[in-house]
Amino acid sequence: MTSHALPRILVAEPAAPIANALRKFLDGLADVQVSQFVDETMQLVRAKSPDVLIAAVSSDFDGEVLVPQVRKVAPETAIILVYPYTEVERAPERAKSVGVEGFMVLPLKKHVVLAVVQAVARLNGLAAQLRQLQAKVAEIKSIPRPKAIKPSQVGLNAPDEAFFKKYMLLEVKRSKRYQYPVALLLVALDKLGEHLGDSAPEFQRAAIRSEALEALSVLLRDIDVAMPFAEDKYLLFLPHTPLKGSTIVAGRVVEKLATLDSFPRGTVSVGVASFDPVQNPKEQVSFGGLVRQAGEALKKAQEAGGGRFSAPELPTAPKRSRISMG
């Protein structure tokens, strides 16, 4: 039953006085339709499922026979059976045996009718909410478990941490020897645990991590390397990349990962570390040092609210002396 429109109630009752009484009791509270025959009732149910069906149980109309037929066609319709006074003792057990949401016994009183209909309506609303929750759970369970990431998806040979460290150290040595800059980016999915909640299955978190890694690979060049690092974090190593270029990449990462289908409304933060042997020829650099530098920058980005990157300040070009002639 919806809050923005009157509930639809179908009264299946061959006796006109009883049907008219029910219509009068529910006037202004529901959109009431009346049927007198079983076939007519089923035609109306098939045409547009009512929120509630009130069906008579008498010698002229067997509402109990209707129950399984309605359940098959309109499982979300709540059913109330109306028994004759001669069945006052057996009515509760009979209603329970056929599995209806409520029952009443003749003669009908307005306050009883309204109380039963409202109670059934509330139960129907709760049942609808439960179905919605079950659908959401089923949707979460349907999220495919992440596939193994292929080497081509993450840059250079899908390195594990040991290979990554070794590769980085070699590249740092090359950068010193051949005088080219390198950069390291530490990427974090902000507050992923809070975003998903404690009840989220682990494979859902894994699916987000996998999608994030694939998205990162699209942004990188063939010579760049990306790998998972710690929980919900990634390391990106960018050889031949000056500080300015690494901040451009960091900005793109923040923007791209904020649009992940599996991480809606989530934000991403990036910490940038950079080494340039031309700008700082005496600087000592190591894998651990770059990771610490990127980690400190990431912390600044997250403390500032997340959804951004933090990087060292760009060096300013030295001012040239101006010589006045004449």
Secondary structure, 3 states (H helix, E strand, C coil): CCCCCCCEEEEECCCHHHHHHHHHHCCCCCEEEEECCHHHHHHHHHHCCCCEEEEEECCCCEHHHHHHHHHHHCCCCEEEEEECHHHCCCHHHHHHHHCCCEEEECCCCHHHHHHHHHHHHHHHHHHHHHHHHHHHHHHHHCCCCCCCCCHHHCCCCCCCHHHHHHHHHHHHHHHHHHCCCEEEEEEEECCHHHHHCCCCCHHHHHHHHHHHHHHHHHHCCCCCEEEECCCCEEEEEEECCCHHHHHHHHHHHHHHHCCCCCCCCCCEEEEEEEECCCCCCCCCCCHHHHHHHHHHHHHHHHHCCCCCEECCCCCCCCCCCCCCCC
